Amino acid sequence: MASEQLSINNPILSTEKPSESKQVEIRALLALLILANLDLLLGNAPATKLVFHPQSIIDGDWWRVISWPFVHVSRYHLLIDGAAFIMLYHGLREESRRSRVFFILSVAAGSLLLPIFISPQISQLGLCGLSGPAHGLMAISSLEFLHGKEKKTGGLLLALLLLKTGWEVLSGNVFLHQLHLGDIGQPIVSTHAGGVLAGLTCYYVHFLSKKTLFRRRDIQKQKGQTKS
């Protein structure tokens, strides 16, 4: 009974069926993952022409700005990143499709922009994978906890997430990197921090804009009642 209650209250662990619109989005994300990694799935070779490289963008490969999160260096990398991202997306409580798409675009942008600004190795290694955006979705889920009934859980998750990403940036290493069971390439750790920062920022932008909208509606409603 306790485990069932936890599953219901926890959006990350929830087994409830997602809304029809979210199901469509999840199928679309899965399709993009499969298409971007066809070479990897069929021939065990990553799609290097879809990986983000600054010089390649300068040379005209603009599509890499969009494709990089979906590409992975190994099947193991695809499995852990893809599963984490889809699970976290499934767990989002936000009901608006537009807002969920805004979240995805924001965490993907943050996961790319921070490494561009602070990680010189991106020019040599490139960047791919959903781990940064997944960290961003985890930040958003933590804030959804904090603004819901599970404030302690949300606070704990957010604190652990900030500690993890902060340690990674300071040390230059992925947390528990040595425990991975397969190839995850040479991670650029600032992509995790970029995802988290973007997740926090876009959530509060969305939260404040929503709050402002509700306030305006209340004012208009009060004015209408006064006139009547």
mmCIF file of the C-alpha atoms, coordinates in Angstrom:
data_MODEL
# 
_entry.id   MODEL 
# 
loop_
_atom_site.group_PDB 
_atom_site.id 
_atom_site.type_symbol 
_atom_site.label_atom_id 
_atom_site.label_alt_id 
_atom_site.label_comp_id 
_atom_site.label_asym_id 
_atom_site.label_entity_id 
_atom_site.label_seq_id 
_atom_site.pdbx_PDB_ins_code 
_atom_site.Cartn_x 
_atom_site.Cartn_y 
_atom_site.Cartn_z 
_atom_site.occupancy 
_atom_site.B_iso_or_equiv 
_atom_site.pdbx_formal_charge 
_atom_site.auth_seq_id 
_atom_site.auth_comp_id 
_atom_site.auth_asym_id 
_atom_site.auth_atom_id 
_atom_site.pdbx_PDB_model_num 
ATOM 1   C CA . MET A 1 1   ? 0.000   0.000  0.000   1.00 0.00 ? 1   MET A CA 1 
ATOM 2   C CA . ALA A 1 2   ? 2.821   2.415  0.890   1.00 0.00 ? 2   ALA A CA 1 
ATOM 3   C CA . SER A 1 3   ? 4.591   1.770  -2.400  1.00 0.00 ? 3   SER A CA 1 
ATOM 4   C CA . GLU A 1 4   ? 1.346   2.328  -4.306  1.00 0.00 ? 4   GLU A CA 1 
ATOM 5   C CA . GLN A 1 5   ? 0.818   5.662  -2.533  1.00 0.00 ? 5   GLN A CA 1 
ATOM 6   C CA . LEU A 1 6   ? 4.389   6.724  -3.324  1.00 0.00 ? 6   LEU A CA 1 
ATOM 7   C CA . SER A 1 7   ? 3.874   5.883  -6.983  1.00 0.00 ? 7   SER A CA 1 
ATOM 8   C CA . ILE A 1 8   ? 0.696   7.947  -7.144  1.00 0.00 ? 8   ILE A CA 1 
ATOM 9   C CA . ASN A 1 9   ? 2.193   11.000 -5.422  1.00 0.00 ? 9   ASN A CA 1 
ATOM 10  C CA . ASN A 1 10  ? 5.513   10.889 -7.202  1.00 0.00 ? 10  ASN A CA 1 
ATOM 11  C CA . PRO A 1 11  ? 5.359   12.029 -10.855 1.00 0.00 ? 11  PRO A CA 1 
ATOM 12  C CA . ILE A 1 12  ? 8.698   10.407 -11.647 1.00 0.00 ? 12  ILE A CA 1 
ATOM 13  C CA . LEU A 1 13  ? 7.623   6.991  -10.325 1.00 0.00 ? 13  LEU A CA 1 
ATOM 14  C CA . SER A 1 14  ? 3.989   7.309  -11.413 1.00 0.00 ? 14  SER A CA 1 
ATOM 15  C CA . THR A 1 15  ? 2.502   4.414  -13.357 1.00 0.00 ? 15  THR A CA 1 
ATOM 16  C CA . GLU A 1 16  ? -0.589  6.405  -14.331 1.00 0.00 ? 16  GLU A CA 1 
ATOM 17  C CA . LYS A 1 17  ? -1.328  6.519  -18.041 1.00 0.00 ? 17  LYS A CA 1 
ATOM 18  C CA . PRO A 1 18  ? -0.176  9.823  -19.566 1.00 0.00 ? 18  PRO A CA 1 
ATOM 19  C CA . SER A 1 19  ? -2.642  12.083 -21.367 1.00 0.00 ? 19  SER A CA 1 
ATOM 20  C CA . GLU A 1 20  ? -3.309  11.442 -25.041 1.00 0.00 ? 20  GLU A CA 1 
ATOM 21  C CA . SER A 1 21  ? -1.312  14.509 -26.093 1.00 0.00 ? 21  SER A CA 1 
ATOM 22  C CA . LYS A 1 22  ? 1.648   13.468 -23.956 1.00 0.00 ? 22  LYS A CA 1 
ATOM 23  C CA . GLN A 1 23  ? 1.505   9.945  -25.420 1.00 0.00 ? 23  GLN A CA 1 
ATOM 24  C CA . VAL A 1 24  ? 1.819   11.474 -28.896 1.00 0.00 ? 24  VAL A CA 1 
ATOM 25  C CA . GLU A 1 25  ? 4.804   13.541 -27.746 1.00 0.00 ? 25  GLU A CA 1 
ATOM 26  C CA . ILE A 1 26  ? 6.513   10.517 -26.208 1.00 0.00 ? 26  ILE A CA 1 
ATOM 27  C CA . ARG A 1 27  ? 6.028   8.521  -29.419 1.00 0.00 ? 27  ARG A CA 1 
ATOM 28  C CA . ALA A 1 28  ? 7.486   11.422 -31.405 1.00 0.00 ? 28  ALA A CA 1 
ATOM 29  C CA . LEU A 1 29  ? 10.511  11.598 -29.094 1.00 0.00 ? 29  LEU A CA 1 
ATOM 30  C CA . LEU A 1 30  ? 11.050  7.843  -29.397 1.00 0.00 ? 30  LEU A CA 1 
ATOM 31  C CA . ALA A 1 31  ? 10.808  8.079  -33.192 1.00 0.00 ? 31  ALA A CA 1 
ATOM 32  C CA . LEU A 1 32  ? 13.414  10.863 -33.246 1.00 0.00 ? 32  LEU A CA 1 
ATOM 33  C CA . LEU A 1 33  ? 15.722  8.800  -31.032 1.00 0.00 ? 33  LEU A CA 1 
ATOM 34  C CA . ILE A 1 34  ? 15.423  5.785  -33.328 1.00 0.00 ? 34  ILE A CA 1 
ATOM 35  C CA . LEU A 1 35  ? 15.937  7.814  -36.516 1.00 0.00 ? 35  LEU A CA 1 
ATOM 36  C CA . ALA A 1 36  ? 18.951  9.674  -35.131 1.00 0.00 ? 36  ALA A CA 1 
ATOM 37  C CA . ASN A 1 37  ? 20.555  6.409  -34.019 1.00 0.00 ? 37  ASN A CA 1 
ATOM 38  C CA . LEU A 1 38  ? 19.725  4.086  -36.916 1.00 0.00 ? 38  LEU A CA 1 
ATOM 39  C CA . ASP A 1 39  ? 23.414  3.683  -37.787 1.00 0.00 ? 39  ASP A CA 1 
ATOM 40  C CA . LEU A 1 40  ? 24.114  2.818  -34.174 1.00 0.00 ? 40  LEU A CA 1 
ATOM 41  C CA . LEU A 1 41  ? 21.234  0.353  -33.849 1.00 0.00 ? 41  LEU A CA 1 
ATOM 42  C CA . LEU A 1 42  ? 21.884  -1.377 -37.178 1.00 0.00 ? 42  LEU A CA 1 
ATOM 43  C CA . GLY A 1 43  ? 25.645  -1.140 -37.465 1.00 0.00 ? 43  GLY A CA 1 
ATOM 44  C CA . ASN A 1 44  ? 26.952  -0.111 -34.037 1.00 0.00 ? 44  ASN A CA 1 
ATOM 45  C CA . ALA A 1 45  ? 28.376  3.153  -35.424 1.00 0.00 ? 45  ALA A CA 1 
ATOM 46  C CA . PRO A 1 46  ? 27.182  6.555  -34.124 1.00 0.00 ? 46  PRO A CA 1 
ATOM 47  C CA . ALA A 1 47  ? 25.820  9.161  -36.536 1.00 0.00 ? 47  ALA A CA 1 
ATOM 48  C CA . THR A 1 48  ? 28.787  11.531 -36.307 1.00 0.00 ? 48  THR A CA 1 
ATOM 49  C CA . LYS A 1 49  ? 27.263  13.914 -38.866 1.00 0.00 ? 49  LYS A CA 1 
ATOM 50  C CA . LEU A 1 50  ? 24.531  14.761 -36.349 1.00 0.00 ? 50  LEU A CA 1 
ATOM 51  C CA . VAL A 1 51  ? 26.855  15.494 -33.399 1.00 0.00 ? 51  VAL A CA 1 
ATOM 52  C CA . PHE A 1 52  ? 27.315  19.155 -32.438 1.00 0.00 ? 52  PHE A CA 1 
ATOM 53  C CA . HIS A 1 53  ? 30.704  20.568 -33.479 1.00 0.00 ? 53  HIS A CA 1 
ATOM 54  C CA . PRO A 1 54  ? 31.266  24.356 -33.511 1.00 0.00 ? 54  PRO A CA 1 
ATOM 55  C CA . GLN A 1 55  ? 33.405  24.224 -36.647 1.00 0.00 ? 55  GLN A CA 1 
ATOM 56  C CA . SER A 1 56  ? 30.841  22.095 -38.471 1.00 0.00 ? 56  SER A CA 1 
ATOM 57  C CA . ILE A 1 57  ? 28.168  24.682 -37.686 1.00 0.00 ? 57  ILE A CA 1 
ATOM 58  C CA . ILE A 1 58  ? 30.421  27.398 -39.113 1.00 0.00 ? 58  ILE A CA 1 
ATOM 59  C CA . ASP A 1 59  ? 30.898  25.225 -42.210 1.00 0.00 ? 59  ASP A CA 1 
ATOM 60  C CA . GLY A 1 60  ? 27.128  25.116 -42.746 1.00 0.00 ? 60  GLY A CA 1 
ATOM 61  C CA . ASP A 1 61  ? 25.950  21.955 -40.923 1.00 0.00 ? 61  ASP A CA 1 
ATOM 62  C CA . TRP A 1 62  ? 23.212  23.939 -39.155 1.00 0.00 ? 62  TRP A CA 1 
ATOM 63  C CA . TRP A 1 63  ? 21.091  20.836 -38.450 1.00 0.00 ? 63  TRP A CA 1 
ATOM 64  C CA . ARG A 1 64  ? 23.577  19.764 -35.765 1.00 0.00 ? 64  ARG A CA 1 
ATOM 65  C CA . VAL A 1 65  ? 22.150  22.502 -33.508 1.00 0.00 ? 65  VAL A CA 1 
ATOM 66  C CA . ILE A 1 66  ? 18.877  20.536 -33.509 1.00 0.00 ? 66  ILE A CA 1 
ATOM 67  C CA . SER A 1 67  ? 20.052  16.928 -33.846 1.00 0.00 ? 67  SER A CA 1 
ATOM 68  C CA . TRP A 1 68  ? 22.826  16.715 -31.225 1.00 0.00 ? 68  TRP A CA 1 
ATOM 69  C CA . PRO A 1 69  ? 20.723  15.687 -28.165 1.00 0.00 ? 69  PRO A CA 1 
ATOM 70  C CA . PHE A 1 70  ? 19.265  12.671 -29.944 1.00 0.00 ? 70  PHE A CA 1 
ATOM 71  C CA . VAL A 1 71  ? 22.606  11.193 -31.077 1.00 0.00 ? 71  VAL A CA 1 
ATOM 72  C CA . HIS A 1 72  ? 24.494  8.769  -28.799 1.00 0.00 ? 72  HIS A CA 1 
ATOM 73  C CA . VAL A 1 73  ? 27.918  7.149  -28.933 1.00 0.00 ? 73  VAL A CA 1 
ATOM 74  C CA . SER A 1 74  ? 26.853  3.592  -28.029 1.00 0.00 ? 74  SER A CA 1 
ATOM 75  C CA . ARG A 1 75  ? 23.743  1.501  -27.520 1.00 0.00 ? 75  ARG A CA 1 
ATOM 76  C CA . TYR A 1 76  ? 24.370  1.597  -23.779 1.00 0.00 ? 76  TYR A CA 1 
ATOM 77  C CA . HIS A 1 77  ? 24.599  5.392  -23.904 1.00 0.00 ? 77  HIS A CA 1 
ATOM 78  C CA . LEU A 1 78  ? 21.339  5.524  -25.869 1.00 0.00 ? 78  LEU A CA 1 
ATOM 79  C CA . LEU A 1 79  ? 19.607  3.191  -23.409 1.00 0.00 ? 79  LEU A CA 1 
ATOM 80  C CA . ILE A 1 80  ? 20.471  5.048  -20.201 1.00 0.00 ? 80  ILE A CA 1 
ATOM 81  C CA . ASP A 1 81  ? 20.019  8.561  -21.610 1.00 0.00 ? 81  ASP A CA 1 
ATOM 82  C CA . GLY A 1 82  ? 16.889  7.756  -23.583 1.00 0.00 ? 82  GLY A CA 1 
ATOM 83  C CA . ALA A 1 83  ? 15.204  5.845  -20.746 1.00 0.00 ? 83  ALA A CA 1 
ATOM 84  C CA . ALA A 1 84  ? 15.950  8.583  -18.198 1.00 0.00 ? 84  ALA A CA 1 
ATOM 85  C CA . PHE A 1 85  ? 14.709  11.358 -20.481 1.00 0.00 ? 85  PHE A CA 1 
ATOM 86  C CA . ILE A 1 86  ? 11.480  9.587  -21.482 1.00 0.00 ? 86  ILE A CA 1 
ATOM 87  C CA . MET A 1 87  ? 10.742  8.621  -17.867 1.00 0.00 ? 87  MET A CA 1 
ATOM 88  C CA . LEU A 1 88  ? 11.251  12.191 -16.672 1.00 0.00 ? 88  LEU A CA 1 
ATOM 89  C CA . TYR A 1 89  ? 9.168   13.611 -19.514 1.00 0.00 ? 89  TYR A CA 1 
ATOM 90  C CA . HIS A 1 90  ? 6.397   11.122 -18.738 1.00 0.00 ? 90  HIS A CA 1 
ATOM 91  C CA . GLY A 1 91  ? 6.472   12.316 -15.121 1.00 0.00 ? 91  GLY A CA 1 
ATOM 92  C CA . LEU A 1 92  ? 6.029   16.025 -15.830 1.00 0.00 ? 92  LEU A CA 1 
ATOM 93  C CA . ARG A 1 93  ? 2.862   17.357 -14.213 1.00 0.00 ? 93  ARG A CA 1 
ATOM 94  C CA . GLU A 1 94  ? 2.489   20.280 -16.599 1.00 0.00 ? 94  GLU A CA 1 
ATOM 95  C CA . GLU A 1 95  ? -0.733  19.768 -18.558 1.00 0.00 ? 95  GLU A CA 1 
ATOM 96  C CA . SER A 1 96  ? -0.078  22.214 -21.393 1.00 0.00 ? 96  SER A CA 1 
ATOM 97  C CA . ARG A 1 97  ? 1.628   20.757 -24.471 1.00 0.00 ? 97  ARG A CA 1 
ATOM 98  C CA . ARG A 1 98  ? 2.971   24.198 -25.356 1.00 0.00 ? 98  ARG A CA 1 
ATOM 99  C CA . SER A 1 99  ? 4.589   24.494 -21.931 1.00 0.00 ? 99  SER A CA 1 
ATOM 100 C CA . ARG A 1 100 ? 6.107   21.005 -22.126 1.00 0.00 ? 100 ARG A CA 1 
ATOM 101 C CA . VAL A 1 101 ? 7.619   21.808 -25.529 1.00 0.00 ? 101 VAL A CA 1 
ATOM 102 C CA . PHE A 1 102 ? 8.932   25.068 -24.044 1.00 0.00 ? 102 PHE A CA 1 
ATOM 103 C CA . PHE A 1 103 ? 10.577  23.024 -21.280 1.00 0.00 ? 103 PHE A CA 1 
ATOM 104 C CA . ILE A 1 104 ? 12.261  20.673 -23.777 1.00 0.00 ? 104 ILE A CA 1 
ATOM 105 C CA . LEU A 1 105 ? 13.559  23.485 -25.969 1.00 0.00 ? 105 LEU A CA 1 
ATOM 106 C CA . SER A 1 106 ? 14.822  25.395 -22.934 1.00 0.00 ? 106 SER A CA 1 
ATOM 107 C CA . VAL A 1 107 ? 16.728  22.535 -21.301 1.00 0.00 ? 107 VAL A CA 1 
ATOM 108 C CA . ALA A 1 108 ? 18.219  21.505 -24.649 1.00 0.00 ? 108 ALA A CA 1 
ATOM 109 C CA . ALA A 1 109 ? 19.361  25.083 -25.292 1.00 0.00 ? 109 ALA A CA 1 
ATOM 110 C CA . GLY A 1 110 ? 20.870  25.406 -21.812 1.00 0.00 ? 110 GLY A CA 1 
ATOM 111 C CA . SER A 1 111 ? 22.635  22.053 -22.135 1.00 0.00 ? 111 SER A CA 1 
ATOM 112 C CA . LEU A 1 112 ? 24.327  23.340 -25.284 1.00 0.00 ? 112 LEU A CA 1 
ATOM 113 C CA . LEU A 1 113 ? 24.983  27.001 -24.467 1.00 0.00 ? 113 LEU A CA 1 
ATOM 114 C CA . LEU A 1 114 ? 26.810  26.557 -21.149 1.00 0.00 ? 114 LEU A CA 1 
ATOM 115 C CA . PRO A 1 115 ? 29.420  24.149 -22.624 1.00 0.00 ? 115 PRO A CA 1 
ATOM 116 C CA . ILE A 1 116 ? 29.911  26.530 -25.560 1.00 0.00 ? 116 ILE A CA 1 
ATOM 117 C CA . PHE A 1 117 ? 30.750  29.348 -23.148 1.00 0.00 ? 117 PHE A CA 1 
ATOM 118 C CA . ILE A 1 118 ? 32.798  27.541 -20.473 1.00 0.00 ? 118 ILE A CA 1 
ATOM 119 C CA . SER A 1 119 ? 34.076  24.243 -21.929 1.00 0.00 ? 119 SER A CA 1 
ATOM 120 C CA . PRO A 1 120 ? 36.855  24.602 -24.543 1.00 0.00 ? 120 PRO A CA 1 
ATOM 121 C CA . GLN A 1 121 ? 36.914  20.818 -25.091 1.00 0.00 ? 121 GLN A CA 1 
ATOM 122 C CA . ILE A 1 122 ? 33.599  21.016 -26.951 1.00 0.00 ? 122 ILE A CA 1 
ATOM 123 C CA . SER A 1 123 ? 35.595  22.144 -30.007 1.00 0.00 ? 123 SER A CA 1 
ATOM 124 C CA . GLN A 1 124 ? 37.625  18.911 -29.939 1.00 0.00 ? 124 GLN A CA 1 
ATOM 125 C CA . LEU A 1 125 ? 35.080  16.415 -28.623 1.00 0.00 ? 125 LEU A CA 1 
ATOM 126 C CA . GLY A 1 126 ? 31.758  17.753 -29.854 1.00 0.00 ? 126 GLY A CA 1 
ATOM 127 C CA . LEU A 1 127 ? 28.551  17.229 -27.893 1.00 0.00 ? 127 LEU A CA 1 
ATOM 128 C CA . CYS A 1 128 ? 25.741  14.683 -28.085 1.00 0.00 ? 128 CYS A CA 1 
ATOM 129 C CA . GLY A 1 129 ? 23.322  12.845 -25.830 1.00 0.00 ? 129 GLY A CA 1 
ATOM 130 C CA . LEU A 1 130 ? 20.247  13.556 -23.723 1.00 0.00 ? 130 LEU A CA 1 
ATOM 131 C CA . SER A 1 131 ? 21.932  13.595 -20.317 1.00 0.00 ? 131 SER A CA 1 
ATOM 132 C CA . GLY A 1 132 ? 22.001  17.406 -20.133 1.00 0.00 ? 132 GLY A CA 1 
ATOM 133 C CA . PRO A 1 133 ? 18.327  17.865 -21.079 1.00 0.00 ? 133 PRO A CA 1 
ATOM 134 C CA . ALA A 1 134 ? 17.420  14.995 -18.713 1.00 0.00 ? 134 ALA A CA 1 
ATOM 135 C CA . HIS A 1 135 ? 19.117  16.871 -15.848 1.00 0.00 ? 135 HIS A CA 1 
ATOM 136 C CA . GLY A 1 136 ? 17.004  19.876 -16.827 1.00 0.00 ? 136 GLY A CA 1 
ATOM 137 C CA . LEU A 1 137 ? 13.791  17.849 -16.664 1.00 0.00 ? 137 LEU A CA 1 
ATOM 138 C CA . MET A 1 138 ? 14.860  16.520 -13.262 1.00 0.00 ? 138 MET A CA 1 
ATOM 139 C CA . ALA A 1 139 ? 15.222  20.117 -12.046 1.00 0.00 ? 139 ALA A CA 1 
ATOM 140 C CA . ILE A 1 140 ? 11.724  20.908 -13.335 1.00 0.00 ? 140 ILE A CA 1 
ATOM 141 C CA . SER A 1 141 ? 10.271  17.799 -11.660 1.00 0.00 ? 141 SER A CA 1 
ATOM 142 C CA . SER A 1 142 ? 11.933  18.803 -8.376  1.00 0.00 ? 142 SER A CA 1 
ATOM 143 C CA . LEU A 1 143 ? 10.295  22.228 -8.576  1.00 0.00 ? 143 LEU A CA 1 
ATOM 144 C CA . GLU A 1 144 ? 6.944   20.628 -9.368  1.00 0.00 ? 144 GLU A CA 1 
ATOM 145 C CA . PHE A 1 145 ? 7.355   18.675 -6.122  1.00 0.00 ? 145 PHE A CA 1 
ATOM 146 C CA . LEU A 1 146 ? 8.247   21.869 -4.237  1.00 0.00 ? 146 LEU A CA 1 
ATOM 147 C CA . HIS A 1 147 ? 5.150   23.661 -5.493  1.00 0.00 ? 147 HIS A CA 1 
ATOM 148 C CA . GLY A 1 148 ? 2.977   20.619 -4.823  1.00 0.00 ? 148 GLY A CA 1 
ATOM 149 C CA . LYS A 1 149 ? 2.390   18.475 -1.759  1.00 0.00 ? 149 LYS A CA 1 
ATOM 150 C CA . GLU A 1 150 ? 5.820   16.782 -1.696  1.00 0.00 ? 150 GLU A CA 1 
ATOM 151 C CA . LYS A 1 151 ? 7.876   19.820 -0.630  1.00 0.00 ? 151 LYS A CA 1 
ATOM 152 C CA . LYS A 1 152 ? 10.451  17.825 1.354   1.00 0.00 ? 152 LYS A CA 1 
ATOM 153 C CA . THR A 1 153 ? 10.968  15.374 -1.500  1.00 0.00 ? 153 THR A CA 1 
ATOM 154 C CA . GLY A 1 154 ? 11.317  18.228 -3.970  1.00 0.00 ? 154 GLY A CA 1 
ATOM 155 C CA . GLY A 1 155 ? 13.778  20.076 -1.769  1.00 0.00 ? 155 GLY A CA 1 
ATOM 156 C CA . LEU A 1 156 ? 15.886  16.957 -1.260  1.00 0.00 ? 156 LEU A CA 1 
ATOM 157 C CA . LEU A 1 157 ? 15.930  16.083 -4.971  1.00 0.00 ? 157 LEU A CA 1 
ATOM 158 C CA . LEU A 1 158 ? 16.857  19.622 -5.938  1.00 0.00 ? 158 LEU A CA 1 
ATOM 159 C CA . ALA A 1 159 ? 19.614  19.831 -3.326  1.00 0.00 ? 159 ALA A CA 1 
ATOM 160 C CA . LEU A 1 160 ? 21.127  16.520 -4.466  1.00 0.00 ? 160 LEU A CA 1 
ATOM 161 C CA . LEU A 1 161 ? 20.899  17.583 -8.108  1.00 0.00 ? 161 LEU A CA 1 
ATOM 162 C CA . LEU A 1 162 ? 22.648  20.893 -7.424  1.00 0.00 ? 162 LEU A CA 1 
ATOM 163 C CA . LEU A 1 163 ? 25.357  19.166 -5.367  1.00 0.00 ? 163 LEU A CA 1 
ATOM 164 C CA . LYS A 1 164 ? 25.939  16.589 -8.108  1.00 0.00 ? 164 LYS A CA 1 
ATOM 165 C CA . THR A 1 165 ? 26.182  19.054 -10.971 1.00 0.00 ? 165 THR A CA 1 
ATOM 166 C CA . GLY A 1 166 ? 28.256  21.488 -8.910  1.00 0.00 ? 166 GLY A CA 1 
ATOM 167 C CA . TRP A 1 167 ? 30.727  18.731 -8.004  1.00 0.00 ? 167 TRP A CA 1 
ATOM 168 C CA . GLU A 1 168 ? 30.954  17.668 -11.655 1.00 0.00 ? 168 GLU A CA 1 
ATOM 169 C CA . VAL A 1 169 ? 31.772  21.198 -12.843 1.00 0.00 ? 169 VAL A CA 1 
ATOM 170 C CA . LEU A 1 170 ? 34.407  21.694 -10.129 1.00 0.00 ? 170 LEU A CA 1 
ATOM 171 C CA . SER A 1 171 ? 36.019  18.262 -10.551 1.00 0.00 ? 171 SER A CA 1 
ATOM 172 C CA . GLY A 1 172 ? 35.617  17.963 -14.317 1.00 0.00 ? 172 GLY A CA 1 
ATOM 173 C CA . ASN A 1 173 ? 34.345  14.389 -13.930 1.00 0.00 ? 173 ASN A CA 1 
ATOM 174 C CA . VAL A 1 174 ? 30.943  12.756 -14.276 1.00 0.00 ? 174 VAL A CA 1 
ATOM 175 C CA . PHE A 1 175 ? 29.594  11.534 -10.928 1.00 0.00 ? 175 PHE A CA 1 
ATOM 176 C CA . LEU A 1 176 ? 30.172  7.756  -10.538 1.00 0.00 ? 176 LEU A CA 1 
ATOM 177 C CA . HIS A 1 177 ? 31.591  7.606  -14.071 1.00 0.00 ? 177 HIS A CA 1 
ATOM 178 C CA . GLN A 1 178 ? 33.586  4.478  -13.216 1.00 0.00 ? 178 GLN A CA 1 
ATOM 179 C CA . LEU A 1 179 ? 30.406  2.516  -12.442 1.00 0.00 ? 179 LEU A CA 1 
ATOM 180 C CA . HIS A 1 180 ? 28.993  2.738  -15.961 1.00 0.00 ? 180 HIS A CA 1 
ATOM 181 C CA . LEU A 1 181 ? 28.664  -0.635 -17.674 1.00 0.00 ? 181 LEU A CA 1 
ATOM 182 C CA . GLY A 1 182 ? 29.249  0.630  -21.208 1.00 0.00 ? 182 GLY A CA 1 
ATOM 183 C CA . ASP A 1 183 ? 30.703  3.383  -23.347 1.00 0.00 ? 183 ASP A CA 1 
ATOM 184 C CA . ILE A 1 184 ? 29.364  6.892  -22.716 1.00 0.00 ? 184 ILE A CA 1 
ATOM 185 C CA . GLY A 1 185 ? 32.118  8.651  -24.655 1.00 0.00 ? 185 GLY A CA 1 
ATOM 186 C CA . GLN A 1 186 ? 34.016  11.568 -23.111 1.00 0.00 ? 186 GLN A CA 1 
ATOM 187 C CA . PRO A 1 187 ? 31.325  13.551 -21.283 1.00 0.00 ? 187 PRO A CA 1 
ATOM 188 C CA . ILE A 1 188 ? 31.379  17.335 -21.138 1.00 0.00 ? 188 ILE A CA 1 
ATOM 189 C CA . VAL A 1 189 ? 30.102  17.772 -17.588 1.00 0.00 ? 189 VAL A CA 1 
ATOM 190 C CA . SER A 1 190 ? 28.965  21.370 -17.997 1.00 0.00 ? 190 SER A CA 1 
ATOM 191 C CA . THR A 1 191 ? 26.085  20.142 -20.170 1.00 0.00 ? 191 THR A CA 1 
ATOM 192 C CA . HIS A 1 192 ? 24.479  18.727 -17.003 1.00 0.00 ? 192 HIS A CA 1 
ATOM 193 C CA . ALA A 1 193 ? 24.822  22.056 -15.195 1.00 0.00 ? 193 ALA A CA 1 
ATOM 194 C CA . GLY A 1 194 ? 23.503  23.880 -18.263 1.00 0.00 ? 194 GLY A CA 1 
ATOM 195 C CA . GLY A 1 195 ? 20.434  21.664 -18.324 1.00 0.00 ? 195 GLY A CA 1 
ATOM 196 C CA . VAL A 1 196 ? 19.772  22.232 -14.620 1.00 0.00 ? 196 VAL A CA 1 
ATOM 197 C CA . LEU A 1 197 ? 20.159  26.018 -14.873 1.00 0.00 ? 197 LEU A CA 1 
ATOM 198 C CA . ALA A 1 198 ? 17.865  26.119 -17.898 1.00 0.00 ? 198 ALA A CA 1 
ATOM 199 C CA . GLY A 1 199 ? 15.325  23.887 -16.157 1.00 0.00 ? 199 GLY A CA 1 
ATOM 200 C CA . LEU A 1 200 ? 15.207  26.138 -13.097 1.00 0.00 ? 200 LEU A CA 1 
ATOM 201 C CA . THR A 1 201 ? 14.994  29.279 -15.215 1.00 0.00 ? 201 THR A CA 1 
ATOM 202 C CA . CYS A 1 202 ? 12.303  28.127 -17.636 1.00 0.00 ? 202 CYS A CA 1 
ATOM 203 C CA . TYR A 1 203 ? 10.174  26.687 -14.820 1.00 0.00 ? 203 TYR A CA 1 
ATOM 204 C CA . TYR A 1 204 ? 10.129  29.971 -12.926 1.00 0.00 ? 204 TYR A CA 1 
ATOM 205 C CA . VAL A 1 205 ? 9.528   31.986 -16.102 1.00 0.00 ? 205 VAL A CA 1 
ATOM 206 C CA . HIS A 1 206 ? 6.564   29.706 -16.805 1.00 0.00 ? 206 HIS A CA 1 
ATOM 207 C CA . PHE A 1 207 ? 5.405   29.766 -13.162 1.00 0.00 ? 207 PHE A CA 1 
ATOM 208 C CA . LEU A 1 208 ? 5.508   33.575 -12.926 1.00 0.00 ? 208 LEU A CA 1 
ATOM 209 C CA . SER A 1 209 ? 3.810   34.082 -16.300 1.00 0.00 ? 209 SER A CA 1 
ATOM 210 C CA . LYS A 1 210 ? 1.063   31.659 -15.255 1.00 0.00 ? 210 LYS A CA 1 
ATOM 211 C CA . LYS A 1 211 ? 0.654   33.467 -11.935 1.00 0.00 ? 211 LYS A CA 1 
ATOM 212 C CA . THR A 1 212 ? 0.408   36.824 -13.728 1.00 0.00 ? 212 THR A CA 1 
ATOM 213 C CA . LEU A 1 213 ? -2.209  35.434 -16.128 1.00 0.00 ? 213 LEU A CA 1 
ATOM 214 C CA . PHE A 1 214 ? -4.366  34.104 -13.266 1.00 0.00 ? 214 PHE A CA 1 
ATOM 215 C CA . ARG A 1 215 ? -4.074  37.443 -11.465 1.00 0.00 ? 215 ARG A CA 1 
ATOM 216 C CA . ARG A 1 216 ? -5.259  39.323 -14.555 1.00 0.00 ? 216 ARG A CA 1 
ATOM 217 C CA . ARG A 1 217 ? -8.206  36.960 -14.919 1.00 0.00 ? 217 ARG A CA 1 
ATOM 218 C CA . ASP A 1 218 ? -9.169  37.518 -11.272 1.00 0.00 ? 218 ASP A CA 1 
ATOM 219 C CA . ILE A 1 219 ? -9.003  41.298 -11.737 1.00 0.00 ? 219 ILE A CA 1 
ATOM 220 C CA . GLN A 1 220 ? -11.152 41.116 -14.884 1.00 0.00 ? 220 GLN A CA 1 
ATOM 221 C CA . LYS A 1 221 ? -13.629 38.863 -13.080 1.00 0.00 ? 221 LYS A CA 1 
ATOM 222 C CA . GLN A 1 222 ? -13.863 41.279 -10.156 1.00 0.00 ? 222 GLN A CA 1 
ATOM 223 C CA . LYS A 1 223 ? -14.404 44.205 -12.547 1.00 0.00 ? 223 LYS A CA 1 
ATOM 224 C CA . GLY A 1 224 ? -17.180 42.284 -14.283 1.00 0.00 ? 224 GLY A CA 1 
ATOM 225 C CA . GLN A 1 225 ? -18.890 41.536 -10.965 1.00 0.00 ? 225 GLN A CA 1 
ATOM 226 C CA . THR A 1 226 ? -18.603 45.202 -9.929  1.00 0.00 ? 226 THR A CA 1 
ATOM 227 C CA . LYS A 1 227 ? -20.242 46.402 -13.161 1.00 0.00 ? 227 LYS A CA 1 
ATOM 228 C CA . SER A 1 228 ? -23.103 43.938 -12.806 1.00 0.00 ? 228 SER A CA 1 
# 
